[in-house]
Amino acid sequence: MDKVDTIQKNTIIEYFFEIVSAVYVIIVVLSCWKLPLIATVLLGAGLGAQLFFWKEKADVATMIAAAALGTPSEMLCVKYGVWSYYAPGLVGGIPVWIPLVWAYLFCFYRRLSITIHTSISKKWPHNRELPVKLINGMMGGMIMVYYLTASFLISKKFAVTYLVFTLPVVIFWHKQRDMLIFIIGAVCGTVGEYLCMKLGFWVYQYPYLRSIGLPISLPLAWGLSAVIISNIAKKWERR
């Protein structure tokens, strides 16, 4: 097997395990959210399996950063009435397994963005190639249009808050991989929340999109979080 075939095989394996890990966390959360102890054990086992398979310090850093930043953020949002959990086993207003979900999801977002970015780089090695420019332009345009629309529709207070987090992301983290993880986090996080809300996990108190019960700024929150946490973990990546 030559080098190209080996790279392609490794990429396929990466996609396979990333899909399996995503399906696993969805099944665990959707089926065990009323059983906090079982959910905690199964999610912990899933995290352990990821670390065993990938064996990267950056994954550990991602998990720690995600849990450390996401957990208190959720507690504050619950405290100030942004949303309310209906799941059992609450600590500080959130389920005990929420830190593990944050660790699990953001590790998945990071790894999937790396795999997609690697696939694009292998096919078009030079950033100045037209397909790469088109991909980057399309992603950047989508993010910009969505950001401007969301900022116009949400309250000025929230718009200013998001602007504070968005500016450093745009200034320092605007490469292809950053845009990829923003989109992955925004889409996957929003879809996941929608599924959870349909099952009655929690409810937003002031949703803009009342037909589905979600705030229009939700993808922005997920996307920015994914970019920030991914870049925190970057210094531990293998060179």
N, C-alpha and C positions, 0 to 999 in steps of 0.2 A: 504493500500500500504506500503510495507516494505521499509527499507532504500535504498537497492540496486535498487529497482524499481524507487524510487524517484530520485536517482542520474542519472539513465539512462534517465528518462524523462526530467530532467533538461538539460542533455547533448544534447538531441535531440532538445530541445527548443533553446538552444544556437546555434547549427548548423543551425537551421531554420532561426533565426534572422540574423545570420552572412551572410547566402546566400542571404537573402532578401536585406540586406544593400549593398552587393556587386552588385547585379543586379540593385538596385536603382541608385547607382552612375554611373554605366555604361550607363543606359538609359538616365539619366539627361545629362551627358557630351556629349554622342553621338548625342542626339536629340536637345540639346540647346546650343551647343558651339558657334553658330553664334548669340545667343541672350544673351549677357553677364549679363544683369540685371536679367532675368528669371533664368539663370543658377545659379547665386549667391544666389537668394532667395531660390530656391529649394535645393541647397546644404546646405545652412544654416539651412533650415527646417530639412533636413536629419540628420545633426549633432545634432540638438536639440532633435530629436527623439531618437537617440542613447544614449544621456546623460540621457534622461527621462527613458529609458528602463533599462540601466545598472547601472546608479547612482554610478559611481566609480570615485574617484579623479584621479586615474591613467589614465582613459580615457581622462579627461581634460588635464592632464599633457602631454599625448601623442599628443593630438591635438595641444596644444600650442607649444611643442617642434618641431613637424613636420612642422608647419606653419612658425615658427621662423627660423628654419634652412634651410628649403627647398626653401622658397621664395627668400631670397638673393642669394642662390646658383644658382637658375634659372636665376636671373637677371644678375649675373656675367657671366654665360655661354652664355647668349644671347649677352651680351656686347662684349665678346671676340670671338664671331662667331662660337661657338660650334653648335648651332642650331638657327633656326629662326621660330617665331610663325606667322601664317597667320590668326589667329582668331581675330575678332574685339574686341574692348574694352581693348586695351593694356595699361598697366601702367608700365613703366620701361622695356618695351619690352615683358611683359608677360600678359596674360589675368587676369582681376581683380579677377576671381574666383579660380585661381590657389592655393592660400593659403588654401582655403576650401577643395580643392581636396587632398592636402597633408595631412591635418588634418583628412579627412575622410578615406583615404586609409590606413594610418599608424595605425589608431585606429582599422580598420578591420584586418590588418595583425597581430597586437598584440593579438586581441581577438581570432582569428582563431587559432593561434599558442598555446594559452593557452588551448583552447578546445581540440585540438588534443593531446597536451601533457597530459591533464587530462585523456583523453580516454585511452591512452597508459598506464598511471600510474595505472589506475583502473584495467586494464586487467593484467598487469605484475607489481606488486607493488615494486619489488626489482630490483635495477639497474644491479645486477649481473646475472639476468636471461638471458638465451641465446637469446630469441627474442629481448630483449631490446638491447643487445650487437650487434646483427645483424642490427637492425634498426639504431642505432647510427653509427656503422661502415659504413653502406651503405651511410648514409647522409654525414658523414665526408669525405668518399672517393670521392663522387660526387663533393662536394665543392672543395676539394683539386685538383682534376684533372682539373676541370673547371678553378680554379684560376691560376694554372701553365700554362695552355694553353693560357688563356687570357693575362697573363703577358708576355708570350713569343711573342705573336703576336702584341700587341700594342706597341706604341713608348716607349722608355726608360723613357721619362719625365713622361708620364702617369703611367707607371709601378711603378716608385718610389713614385709618389703621392698616388697610391692605397696601396702600401706597408706601408706607414706611417699610414694609417687608418686601415689596416688589422692587423698589429702587436698587437695593444692593444686589438682588438676584439678577436684574437686567444688566447692571454695571459689571459685575464680576463673573457671573455664571450664565452665559448666553450661547454656549457652544451647542453643537448638534446633540450630544448626549444629554445636556441639561434640558433642551427642549423635549427630547424623547421622554425623559423621566417625568417632566411636568405633565405631558399628555397622558402617559400611562397612569400616573397617580391621580390625575383629575378624573379620568374616565373610570378606572377600576374602583377608586374610592367612592365616587358618586353612585355608581351602579350597586356597589356593595351596600351602601347606606340605604338605597331605595329598597333593596330586597329585605334588609333587616327591619325597616319601618313597616313594610307590608306584613311582616310576621308579628309586629307589635313590640319590638325591642324598646323603642323610644319614640318620641314625637318632638318635632320642632315647634316652638311656641309661636314664632312669627315667620312662617315660610312665605317667600315671595311667590313661588310657583305652587299655589294652593291646590291645584289639581293633583299634584304628586306629593305635596307636603314637604318640599325641600326648598331651602334658600337658593337663589340664583348664584350666590357667591360660593357655594359649596365646592364646585370643581376648582375654583381659584385657591381655596384653602388647602385642598388636598394636593394640588399641583405645586404650590409654593413650599409646602411642608416636605414633599418628596425631594425637591431640588435642594433645599437647605440641608436636610438630613443626609442625603447622598454625598454632598460636598464636605460635610463634617467628616464622613468616613473615608474620604478619598486619600488622606495622608497615610492611611494604613494599607492601601492597595499594593499588590505586588508590582514591582517595576520590571 
